[in-house]
Amino acid sequence: MSLIVQKYGGTSVGSVSRIKAVAEKVAAKHRAGDKIVVAVSAMSGETNRLIELAKEIHEQPNLREMDVLVSTGEQVTIALLCMALEAEGVSARSYTGGQVRILTDNAHGKARIKEIDGHRIHGDLDAGRVVVVAGFQGIDDEGNITTLGRGGSDTTAVALAAALKADECQIYTDVDGVYTTDPRVVAEARRLDKITFEEMLEMASQGSKILQIRSVEFAGKYNVPLRVMSSFEDGPGTLISLEDNDQMEEPVVSGIAFNRDEAKLTIRGIPDQPGVAYKVLGAISEANIEIDVIVQNVAKDNSATITFTVHRNDLKQASELLEQIASDLGALEVTSDNRIVKISIVGVGMRSHAGVAAKMFEALAAEGINIQLITTSEIKITVVIEERYLELAVRSLHSAFGLEQ
Amino acid sequence: MSLIVQKYGGTSVGSVSRIKAVAEKVAAKHRAGDKIVVAVSAMSGETNRLIELAKEIHEQPNLREMDVLVSTGEQVTIALLCMALEAEGVSARSYTGGQVRILTDNAHGKARIKEIDGHRIHGDLDAGRVVVVAGFQGIDDEGNITTLGRGGSDTTAVALAAALKADECQIYTDVDGVYTTDPRVVAEARRLDKITFEEMLEMASQGSKILQIRSVEFAGKYNVPLRVMSSFEDGPGTLISLEDNDQMEEPVVSGIAFNRDEAKLTIRGIPDQPGVAYKVLGAISEANIEIDVIVQNVAKDNSATITFTVHRNDLKQASELLEQIASDLGALEVTSDNRIVKISIVGVGMRSHAGVAAKMFEALAAEGINIQLITTSEIKITVVIEERYLELAVRSLHSAFGLEQ
């Protein structure tokens, strides 16, 4: 008998018939003898409907009240799912974030979980009930309703699994697992049976949108085995867990992630002196523009060049800021390019294997693809290339590292 | 500076523009220096939408989960109203029934309020905030969400006013006060400036649908002055309060209520012996049919006749039951009539005035209207007459008692 926390997102509970299908799935697990806790999102579209109502009333609605408003979305789902479970003959009980005391800080709209009281849930499980908890929401020290920010239901599920010491946290989505790369780009892309937290984090931060980064971090921190599964078809999914040291032969590269949403900015001919990187990048950050890859190097004349990437939507604003900075610093020129993509190969196996970078660059060179930027971390190598080479690059790397098996 | 509790029903908050209008009204009162607590219903249509969702999932949804579901309706309204108040420059804070600890019993769907903790609300009021509370909902000893049943927002408002020792509880509706009778029947019907709790109860139970009976009982019990006002136009409304003993001259009759929804059943020729009324009426009650007026008298041959009224929708079932009872008791006959109406004159002044009944019967006789049944209470006289005489009877009584002033 296992204790399983399952999470179903908005699409999985997007209609009455979908909710009934989820109830069937949960009931089957429950009848098989497992203890089940379910975390759910709002029915798809509901959160946006509520936000629209708020925007009609106030351009910048009060954040505390926004949380009171949008948290009703999940509250509707928990009630309906419990009713559907009872229709399946399964005893069930729903809880809002506040009722089960998912204690958070008071950062409305992006609160962080501090503590969960598992006492009441264990009582229900011991009484043979399925427990259904509203995802994405909690309560602060003073009893105010908080939300964890969009997609926060994944985090709720992982936090519940950690607090309840669950055997596994299963995240049901519209894909049947984590793939070596996007199957729409590489037909041979293969579902991974398992992947480590670290690898998943790198994949997620590189544009793989299956899981919220925060929930993966959380799962890694509390060592909660996380399984990504499909709501719509049966299958083992992908298990995300700690590195398995017993495994003799680890694949060098687990997956290839890419991101088309970035643009590149370069400032050339700036005096190479302490504080220059801060002057350039600090001003961009202060404008709330997120900076991703950063590369700096120094030319023969001792002037520095800094290149970095931002989200394409931020390119115009970032360019204007950078022109201003360039003129302040007496820099030579500012250039920008929004026809670039970022590609990363990810794998814990890189740690113990030399020559992975060389193999990556070789594969790209063989296709005549020029590399504009390179950054590396312990388990990831990222390159920025021209956008038009994206598919070619991903396919050649997928094949070079034998990911199709 | 007064402490006022206001209640706005579903129609008054039925759209974004209506909510903004309510916010304007509340903001004006707040700026005038009053401390304001607002209780609100769900936006009109919302509760029904949620109930429909539940019915699609389960014919008889779990009552606990039903309360979790429908209580989201008011939660949406409190958040939107607070946002609208902030847009008016008024600081506001919303609370669900659970957050403000409206403690109820655990009768889901028809819970009764046991206690309200006014501490937090007083804190907000002292800090200059308007407090917006979700009507119709509470929380039981174990932290489960409960609802007070439909229309329960009036009760929430009165209970809040009692707990906070408010100066007045204002119920905003789609009418501008309590009238001497239905203005659609008597053009001369006049808005009453004031009426007693007792009179309002009698009016309400006789078909005047302005206020929930429970909320009037509650207001009377805790002596909370209640004012019925229009959401859509300005005006003093009608104040419902304790009898004003200082008033020298009290009108004998305050209003005329009537009800077209009833039907009359008569069972004749039953042996006049102890327990017979119970045998007849007990069986009807057991079938969950509500009985209203009951009249019994004894004929010369010592056989009894019992006449009573039920809701027209229950007439068929009640008739069938009564036929069975008649055959069991060896009664003479059962007759029924659904073309009747009930008319009541109501007024605390009746207590100290003789001849009110005689005046009523005289007025009806002058119009040639036959009275089928009569019942009386201390402050009310009710007659049942043929339905076709309804308008004529109400108009002649309205005039006979000088209600047009």
Interface residues (C-beta under 8 A of the other chain):
Chain A: V16 I19 K20 L50 L53 A54 E56 I57 H58 P61 N62 R64 E65 M66 V68 L69 S71 T72 Q75 V76 I78 A79 L80 C82 M83 A84 E86 A87 R93 S94 T96 G98 Q99 G143 N144 I145
Chain B: V16 I19 K20 L50 L53 A54 E56 I57 H58 P61 N62 R64 E65 M66 V68 L69 S71 T72 Q75 V76 I78 A79 L80 C82 M83 A84 E86 A87 A92 R93 S94 T96 G98 Q99 G143 N144 I145
